[in-house]
Structures are given as C-alpha cells and as structure tokens.
C-alpha cells in the first residue's frame, strides 16, 4: 500500500517493476529476498537499489546482487529436440515460458525492524529513497556529508552519493583505499575528485582546516593539480555527463589553486629539480647528513646495514652532535681521519667496535652521494627542507620523488610522515590544521603484505592507520592490488573502493565477501565506475564519478613557452634564490 508518506521513496513514474516471492527453495530471510521482474522492465540490472512495498505500507530496501533467467524447460536436450533436433530457426510446438529473477541483499526498512520481506510490489528507489536507505539523509541533514560521486539506478536517475565526514576525516573512522588495474581503474582520478569535494564541503563550507600532502612516485601522474582538465569542457558524452554530475553534487569544476610542488635538487639541469614538470613551479629540497641521520638506515638493505653497523652509527652520531658536525663533507673528512688512526695494527677496534665493521660503515656512508644524488647536500650545496610547517588550510603539497630510487623514496616518505605527525601533535606551523590528508600512490611499495619488508616505514603506516583518526592524519592510498598491501592498513580504512580488478586478484581471500556475480562485474566495469564499501553502508554498491577538475599528468603537454619560461626562471633565480621560497621568503614570478 502506497501512502503519501512513503511515496517519495519510490519512482512511481516507472510503475511496478516486479513482485517479491518467497519459495521453499528460496525463502525470504532477514538478510535477502527475491523478486521476479516484469517482462516490460528491461532496465533492471545488477547493483540497482530497489524498494519493496508490502500491504501494510512498509518499504524494504535492497541491492540486487545476482540475477538469473529461468525457463520451464527441464534440460538442454529437451529444448534441442523441440527445435526440430537443433534447428534454431524452427518454432517449437510449445514456446517455453521465461522469467527473470533477481536476488537482493536487504539494506533495511522504514520501520527499523529486522524482519523478512512480505509479499510486496517492487519499484526502483527514488533519490529520496536511496538517501534514506543508505542513511545519507542523517548526516546530510547534519551537514556532515562528502559527495564522492553519483549512484545511477536502473531508471537512469542520478543520486549524489554522500559519505559521512566523521568516517573519512575522523574521529569515528578514517582513511580511504582504492585499488584496481592500472590505467583502467581510474584510481588517481577518483581521489583527485574526492579531494576537490572535501575542500568544497569540509574546508570552504564548514571551516575545517585541511591540508594535503601528496607523494608522487611515478611519472607525471600527480604534478598538475593546478591545471584545468580540457577534457571536462568538451561536447562529448563523457564531458557533458561529468558536468551534470558536478551540478548534482554542488561542486565547482575548477582545478586546485594553492599547490606547491617539491622535488630533489638537481645540480645538472637548468630547472635544478629532478622532476618531469619543467615550468619553474617546482621547488627543490636537499638535506644535510644531520637532517637525515635518524632515518639513514632506510637507505640500506639488511645485508648492508645490520645491528652491528647500526651500533657503529649510533656512536658516530654521538660524535657528530658533540663536535657539531652537520654537513656530509665534514663527516667524511672526520671519518677519514678516524680510519687512518685505526691503520695501526695495535688498534683492533674503533670505540669498541671491530675495525672491519667500522670500515664497512664508512664505506656505506661514502657511497650515499652516488646512489642518492639530489637528497644529500655536498660541497657548496645549501641544505633546504620541505617546509611542511608552512602547510595551511586549502594547500596541496606535492612531493615529486619519481626520479629517486626506491630506497630514496622511502627516506623521503619516512621523514615527511614523521614531521607531519609532529606538526599535528604539537599544533605548530603557519596555521593550526585540523586534518592532514596524506595521499600515497603505490601504497604496496611502502607497506607490503606479510613480513617481506618489516621496515620502520611500514610500522609507521600501520601506526598511522590505527591512530590517525584521533591524531588528525588521514591516509588516502591507492595501489593495483589490495591483496599486496598490509592487511592492518586495509582493514583500518573506513572507505574502500575497487575499480576494474583482474580475475587472479579476485581469488584472494580479501574479496571473499563478494558474491560471484559481483566479482564477475568488478572484472569488467568500465572506466569511471567503482565498487564502494563504506563503514556506514550495510551493502557495497557501484558508483560513478566525473572527470577530475585537474588534468591527468600523463595527458598534460606543457607549451614551448612554459618550458622556456621555466628554464629562464631557474637560470635567473640561481640555486640560492630557488631555495628562498622553501625558507619562507616570497619570490615574485
């Protein structure tokens, strides 16, 4: 029975789609129900959100998780025989009847009671019904929602898909993880869009002070947050559809405005940075040996940096602090003198350590500039840090480390993460931020599953995932294979998204909660469609999102003027002036 109160939850323009049925073989339970689909309803598909109205006017909502076609034919052989022994164009004596069935996982109902579905008429849920079923109306009404895309039902209606801010930024829950096949899952694009939504709703409208730190580990993927996406303004179907989504979600499709990019120092190029962005907007950083001494073990594997070498390094650090040695050249000069002093056969050790261990430590340290050029200041280089204390509300700091080898990337990552945590714990910096979002590409590189790489970085990430929501640090991680990321990090993410995923990956135990039908669809979904699992939603659902407002880095081609301007700018600035901005001094471009 449809009442004036519950009519708003139904798409009445589409009429009744089907009828629920409970059989001895497939009874309706508190968790699921089945319905047959009207022969006129050709727009029902997997993932649709349906609303069932029983005779008492109670509406039960459910997500279609599987569909099947059933005919009144006993077996294939009988059908073959009825078609004149295998003639497809032959008309059988009796045409078989066919019914399309759908299985739904129950989301909830309008009376808040846990009970099976009664005999009911089935409709597409309206946008109001979808908001009610998913509980979005509650935190939307409390002004705590963050749109992440749109849910498109079988009737073609688009509904803004909103997740609870307190389960993204904390304190109730936090963290986002996105996985899927490279190039097909649109992982980077969906995070860029969600960041735009967070800045629009959390920062601009609600006054939450949020900064973002992005780690770019490959190519040009994340170097152009400040450049508009020309594809968004075309006349093709995708562009028009994307602009409609922005309107539905109330987001301005403009690129980010407060973007700073940092990259390791390059002595050999005019740009003076190891980066694929060449327009002069990238700021260099380089550290003294004193600034990285607490993280230096990250630069070596276990065979080259064991406990014995670590013990030698601790004693070296003590001397560095005592003698106030902070630059690499002075360190190596002092170590050379110490090594010469041990040449005497009467010296069997250095500060109680075997000589050969001391020599191995010195050899390791002497190779740092060769393997990590651009990170360690030498000679006339002036050390300059990444100014995370200058991160303020609405800022995006991109740390471009794709030009550094994997161990160098780990050093950068480890050092920056610890400084960000310190920044939030002490509430230092130019602005007291409420939250810092850390966006990490190729998360499996820093926190792989299992014990293959039990590093301090992995430990820090697990710690961040566990207590980040209370500290104010939110981890946005993306990777091709969620199965390759440490389970503690994935399990602590309140929001999980899956783009197109390969069959082999879907066999992993972490996807055990998906039905075979959902797995099959997840392996074939088009670009721009993802499966969402959110802490506040009782069922996973597919959604789509628009083209990002900023251009994908691999698609951005700087003009010749931009390249020339960048080279000229860096030539004029010189190394010392180029460092000035990182020291907090303004430079006019």
ZAMARGU-4260 file (C-alpha; in steps of 0.2 Angstrom, whole numbers, plus 5000, padded with zeros to 4 digits):
<rodrens>
0) 5000/5000/5000 | 5007/5017/4995 | 5004/5031/5006 | 5008/5049/5004 | 5022/5047/5017
5) 5031/5033/5008 | 5028/5038/4990 | 5043/5049/4990 | 5054/5034/4992 | 5048/5026/4976
10) 5050/5030/4957 | 5031/5029/4953 | 5035/5035/4935 | 5042/5018/4931 | 5027/5009/4939
15) 5029/4992/4947 | 5045/4983/4942 | 5041/4966/4949 | 5034/4956/4964 | 5043/4948/4978
20) 5041/4929/4980 | 5046/4918/4994 | 5048/4899/4989 | 5053/4883/4999 | 5069/4883/4990
25) 5072/4902/4991 | 5063/4909/5006 | 5064/4927/5011 | 5075/4930/5026 | 5081/4945/5036
30) 5096/4946/5025 | 5089/4943/5007 | 5074/4942/4996 | 5070/4938/4978 | 5058/4945/4966
35) 5053/4941/4948 | 5054/4955/4935 | 5041/4962/4924 | 5043/4957/4906 | 5042/4976/4901
40) 5056/4980/4914 | 5071/4980/4903 | 5082/4992/4913 | 5084/4982/4929 | 5102/4976/4931
45) 5115/4971/4944 | 5118/4984/4958 | 5101/4993/4957 | 5093/4998/4973 | 5075/4993/4974
50) 5061/4997/4986 | 5048/4984/4990 | 5031/4990/4997 | 5020/4977/5006 | 5002/4978/5010
55) 5005/4987/5027 | 5014/5001/5018 | 5031/4996/5025 | 5045/4999/5012 | 5060/4987/5012
60) 5076/4992/5003 | 5088/4980/4994 | 5103/4980/4982 | 5102/4967/4968 | 5117/4956/4970
65) 5113/4942/4957 | 5101/4939/4943 | 5095/4924/4933 | 5084/4919/4919 | 5073/4903/4922
70) 5063/4894/4909 | 5050/4880/4912 | 5062/4868/4902 | 5069/4853/4911 | 5085/4851/4902
75) 5095/4857/4887 | 5091/4841/4877 | 5073/4843/4878 | 5074/4861/4871 | 5086/4855/4857
80) 5074/4842/4852 | 5059/4854/4852 | 5068/4864/4839 | 5067/4851/4826 | 5083/4842/4833
85) 5094/4858/4833 | 5087/4870/4820 | 5087/4887/4829 | 5075/4895/4817 | 5062/4881/4819
90) 5047/4886/4830 | 5045/4873/4845 | 5027/4866/4847 | 5026/4874/4864 | 5035/4890/4867
95) 5044/4889/4884 | 5040/4902/4897 | 5054/4913/4904 | 5055/4923/4920 | 5069/4935/4925
100) 5073/4933/4944 | 5083/4945/4955 | 5091/4942/4972 | 5093/4957/4984 | 5103/4959/4999
105) 5092/4968/5012 | 5098/4986/5017 | 5084/4990/5029 | 5066/4996/5030 | 5055/5011/5035
110) 5050/5004/5052 | 5068/5000/5058 | 5064/4981/5062 | 5074/4966/5057 | 5061/4955/5048
115) 5059/4946/5031 | 5050/4955/5017 | 5032/4951/5015 | 5024/4949/4998 | 5027/4966/4990
120) 5027/4976/4974 | 5044/4981/4969 | 5049/4998/4962 | 5065/5007/4959 | 5070/5018/4974
125) 5069/5036/4971 | 5084/5048/4975 | 5075/5051/4992 | 5073/5033/4994 | 5091/5030/4991
130) 5096/5043/5003 | 5085/5036/5016 | 5090/5018/5013 | 5109/5022/5014 | 5107/5033/5029
135) 5114/5048/5019 | 5099/5059/5024 | 5105/5058/5043 | 5122/5066/5041 | 5117/5076/5026
140) 5105/5084/5037 | 5118/5087/5050 | 5129/5095/5037 | 5142/5081/5038 | 5141/5074/5020
145) 5155/5072/5007 | 5149/5068/4989 | 5161/5056/4981 | 5151/5053/4965 | 5134/5048/4959
150) 5124/5032/4961 | 5114/5029/4945 | 5099/5017/4947 | 5092/5007/4933 | 5079/5020/4930
155) 5093/5032/4925 | 5091/5044/4940 | 5107/5050/4947 | 5109/5052/4966 | 5123/5061/4974
160) 5132/5048/4984 | 5137/5055/5001 | 5148/5048/5014 | 5150/5053/5032 | 5163/5066/5035
165) 5167/5059/5053 | 5171/5042/5045 | 5183/5050/5032 | 5192/5063/5042 | 5188/5056/5059
170) 5185/5055/5073 | 5174/5040/5071 | 5184/5032/5057 | 5196/5037/5043 | 5206/5033/5028
175) 5202/5028/5010 | 5210/5014/5000 | 5207/5012/4981 | 5213/4998/4971 | 5212/4991/4953
180) 5220/4988/4937 | 5232/5001/4931 | 5225/5013/4918 | 5208/5005/4919 | 5203/5008/4937
185) 5204/5027/4937 | 5211/5027/4955 | 5221/5043/4954 | 5206/5052/4946 | 5193/5047/4959
190) 5205/5053/4973 | 5208/5070/4965 | 5189/5072/4963 | 5186/5067/4982 | 5199/5079/4987
195) 5190/5093/4977 | 5174/5088/4986 | 5182/5088/5003 | 5189/5105/5001 | 5172/5111/4995
200) 5162/5104/5009 | 5174/5102/5024 | 5185/5117/5021 | 5176/5130/5012 | 5158/5127/5019
205) 5161/5121/5036 | 5178/5129/5041 | 5188/5113/5044 | 5206/5117/5041 | 5213/5104/5030
210) 5230/5102/5021 | 5235/5089/5009 | 5252/5081/5006 | 5254/5070/4990 | 5268/5058/4986
215) 5271/5056/4968 | 5281/5040/4964 | 5279/5038/4946 | 5279/5049/4930 | 5268/5065/4929
220) 5253/5057/4937 | 5251/5070/4951 | 5260/5085/4946 | 5246/5096/4938 | 5233/5099/4952
225) 5233/5117/4947 | 5230/5114/4928 | 5212/5113/4922 | 5206/5097/4913 | 5202/5102/4895
230) 5193/5085/4893 | 5180/5091/4905 | 5174/5105/4894 | 5171/5096/4878 | 5155/5092/4870
235) 5157/5073/4870 | 5145/5062/4881 | 5158/5060/4895 | 5161/5078/4897 | 5143/5083/4897
240) 5139/5069/4909 | 5153/5074/4920 | 5147/5092/4921 | 5130/5086/4926 | 5137/5076/4940
245) 5147/5092/4946 | 5130/5101/4946 | 5121/5087/4955 | 5134/5087/4969 | 5136/5106/4970
250) 5155/5106/4966 | 5164/5119/4956 | 5174/5110/4942 | 5189/5121/4944 | 5207/5115/4947
255) 5215/5117/4964 | 5223/5134/4967 | 5235/5133/4982 | 5248/5120/4975 | 5266/5119/4979
260) 5277/5105/4971 | 5294/5099/4979 | 5307/5088/4971 | 5325/5083/4975 | 5339/5095/4970
265) 5347/5093/4953 | 5364/5101/4950 | 5365/5096/4932 | 5348/5104/4925 | 5343/5121/4922
270) 5327/5118/4932 | 5338/5112/4947 | 5325/5099/4952 | 5323/5080/4947 | 5305/5082/4941
275) 5295/5079/4925 | 5287/5096/4927 | 5298/5109/4919 | 5289/5126/4920 | 5299/5133/4935
280) 5285/5129/4948 | 5294/5115/4956 | 5304/5119/4972 | 5320/5109/4976 | 5324/5101/4993
285) 5340/5093/4999 | 5346/5088/5016 | 5362/5089/5026 | 5368/5072/5034 | 5362/5079/5051
290) 5344/5081/5045 | 5343/5063/5039 | 5354/5054/5052 | 5339/5047/5061 | 5332/5039/5045
295) 5348/5034/5037 | 5346/5015/5040 | 5331/5016/5027 | 5344/5019/5013 | 5352/5002/5015
300) 5346/4984/5014 | 5348/4972/5029 | 5364/4964/5022 | 5372/4981/5021 | 5365/4989/5037
305) 5364/4976/5051 | 5363/4978/5070 | 5382/4979/5071 | 5383/4993/5059 | 5368/5002/5067
310) 5378/5001/5084 | 5393/5010/5075 | 5382/5023/5068 | 5375/5027/5085 | 5392/5031/5091
315) 5396/5041/5076 | 5380/5051/5079 | 5386/5055/5096 | 5402/5062/5090 | 5393/5072/5077
320) 5382/5080/5090 | 5397/5083/5101 | 5408/5091/5088 | 5393/5100/5079 | 5397/5091/5063
325) 5381/5093/5052 | 5387/5093/5033 | 5392/5077/5023 | 5409/5083/5018 | 5415/5087/5036
330) 5408/5070/5041 | 5418/5061/5028 | 5434/5071/5032 | 5432/5066/5050 | 5429/5048/5046
335) 5444/5048/5035 | 5455/5054/5050 | 5447/5041/5061 | 5450/5027/5049 | 5468/5032/5046
340) 5470/5032/5065 | 5465/5014/5065 | 5478/5008/5052 | 5490/5004/5066 | 5489/4985/5069
345) 5489/4989/5088 | 5471/4996/5085 | 5459/4981/5084 | 5443/4991/5086 | 5435/5008/5084
350) 5426/5014/5100 | 5424/4996/5105 | 5418/4990/5088 | 5428/4978/5077 | 5438/4988/5064
355) 5430/4979/5049 | 5413/4984/5055 | 5419/5002/5056 | 5427/5001/5039 | 5411/4994/5032
360) 5400/5008/5039 | 5412/5021/5032 | 5411/5013/5015 | 5392/5013/5016 | 5392/5031/5020
365) 5404/5036/5007 | 5393/5029/4993 | 5377/5039/4998 | 5380/5054/4985 | 5382/5041/4971
370) 5366/5032/4975 | 5356/5046/4982 | 5361/5061/4972 | 5349/5075/4975 | 5345/5071/4993
375) 5361/5074/5002 | 5370/5091/5002 | 5388/5091/4997 | 5401/5105/4994 | 5393/5122/4991
380) 5375/5115/4992 | 5364/5124/5004 | 5353/5112/5013 | 5334/5116/5012 | 5320/5106/5019
385) 5302/5103/5013 | 5293/5117/5023 | 5279/5106/5030 | 5276/5119/5044 | 5270/5131/5030
390) 5256/5119/5025 | 5240/5129/5028 | 5221/5127/5025 | 5217/5123/5007 | 5235/5119/5002
395) 5241/5104/4992 | 5260/5100/4994 | 5266/5088/4981 | 5282/5079/4984 | 5288/5073/4967
400) 5300/5058/4971 | 5298/5048/4955 | 5316/5052/4950 | 5324/5045/4965 | 5327/5026/4968
405) 5315/5016/4979 | 5326/5017/4995 | 5327/5036/4992 | 5309/5037/4991 | 5307/5028/5007
410) 5318/5040/5016 | 5308/5055/5009 | 5292/5047/5014 | 5298/5042/5032 | 5305/5059/5036
415) 5290/5068/5030 | 5277/5057/5038 | 5285/5059/5055 | 5286/5078/5053 | 5268/5079/5049
420) 5263/5069/5064 | 5274/5080/5075 | 5266/5095/5067 | 5248/5089/5072 | 5254/5083/5089
425) 5262/5100/5093 | 5250/5110/5083 | 5264/5120/5076 | 5265/5129/5059 | 5258/5144/5050
430) 5240/5138/5053 | 5233/5125/5066 | 5227/5112/5054 | 5213/5100/5060 | 5217/5087/5047
435) 5231/5082/5035 | 5227/5071/5021 | 5242/5060/5015 | 5239/5054/4998 | 5251/5039/4993
440) 5252/5031/4976 | 5259/5013/4975 | 5255/5010/4994 | 5260/4992/4992 | 5278/4998/4990
445) 5279/5006/5007 | 5268/4994/5017 | 5268/4977/5008 | 5258/4962/5014 | 5267/4950/5025
450) 5284/4951/5033 | 5294/4954/5017 | 5298/4971/5022 | 5296/4975/5040 | 5303/4992/5040
455) 5301/5007/5050 | 5290/5015/5036 | 5278/5000/5036 | 5277/5001/5055 | 5274/5020/5054
460) 5260/5017/5041 | 5252/5004/5052 | 5253/5015/5067 | 5245/5030/5057 | 5231/5019/5050
465) 5227/5014/5068 | 5228/5030/5077 | 5227/5043/5063 | 5209/5047/5065 | 5212/5053/5083
470) 5228/5062/5078 | 5221/5071/5063 | 5231/5062/5049 | 5220/5053/5035 | 5228/5041/5024
475) 5222/5040/5006 | 5231/5025/4997 | 5230/5018/4980 | 5238/5003/4973 | 5234/4990/4959
480) 5232/4975/4970 | 5224/4977/4988 | 5230/4960/4992 | 5248/4966/4992 | 5245/4979/5005
485) 5247/4975/5023 | 5230/4969/5030 | 5230/4980/5045 | 5231/4996/5034 | 5217/4990/5023
490) 5206/4984/5037 | 5208/5001/5046 | 5201/5010/5031 | 5183/5016/5033 | 5181/5018/5015
495) 5186/5005/5002 | 5185/5007/4983 | 5188/4994/4969 | 5190/4999/4951 | 5191/4985/4937
500) 5200/4971/4945 | 5209/4955/4937 | 5202/4938/4940 | 5218/4932/4948 | 5217/4946/4961
505) 5199/4942/4965 | 5203/4925/4970 | 5212/4932/4986 | 5204/4929/5002 | 5201/4948/5005
510) 5187/4948/4992 | 5178/4933/5000 | 5164/4945/5005 | 5159/4947/4987 | 5146/4936/4978
515) 5152/4928/4962 | 5141/4939/4952 | 5149/4955/4959 | 5166/4948/4956 | 5162/4945/4938
520) 5155/4963/4936 | 5170/4970/4945 | 5182/4962/4932 | 5173/4971/4918 | 5167/4988/4925
525) 5170/5002/4913 | 5182/5017/4917 | 5175/5029/4930 | 5164/5015/4939 | 5170/5008/4956
530) 5163/4997/4969 | 5161/5006/4986 | 5162/4998/5003 | 5159/5011/5017 | 5158/5009/5035
535) 5141/5017/5036 | 5133/5007/5022 | 5127/4990/5025 | 5130/4984/5007 | 5143/4988/4994
540) 5137/4997/4979 | 5143/5003/4962 | 5145/5021/4958 | 5152/5033/4945 | 5161/5049/4946
545) 5165/5064/4934 | 5181/5068/4926 | 5193/5077/4938 | 5194/5096/4938 | 5213/5095/4936
550) 5222/5087/4920 | 5229/5070/4922 | 5248/5072/4922 | 5251/5060/4908 | 5239/5070/4897
555) 5247/5087/4900 | 5259/5094/4887 | 5267/5110/4893 | 5268/5123/4879 | 5285/5128/4872
560) 5283/5145/4881 | 5281/5136/4898 | 5296/5126/4896 | 5307/5141/4890 | 5299/5151/4904
565) 5304/5138/4917 | 5322/5136/4911 | 5324/5155/4911 | 5316/5157/4928 | 5328/5144/4936
570) 5343/5152/4927 | 5339/5169/4934 | 5335/5163/4951 | 5351/5153/4954 | 5352/5139/4967
575) 5352/5150/4982 | 5337/5160/4977 | 5327/5145/4972 | 5329/5139/4989 | 5322/5155/4996
580) 5304/5150/4994 | 5306/5135/5004 | 5314/5145/5018 | 5298/5155/5019 | 5303/5170/5009
585) 5292/5176/4995 | 5298/5176/4977 | 5289/5186/4963 | 5287/5176/4947
</rodrens>
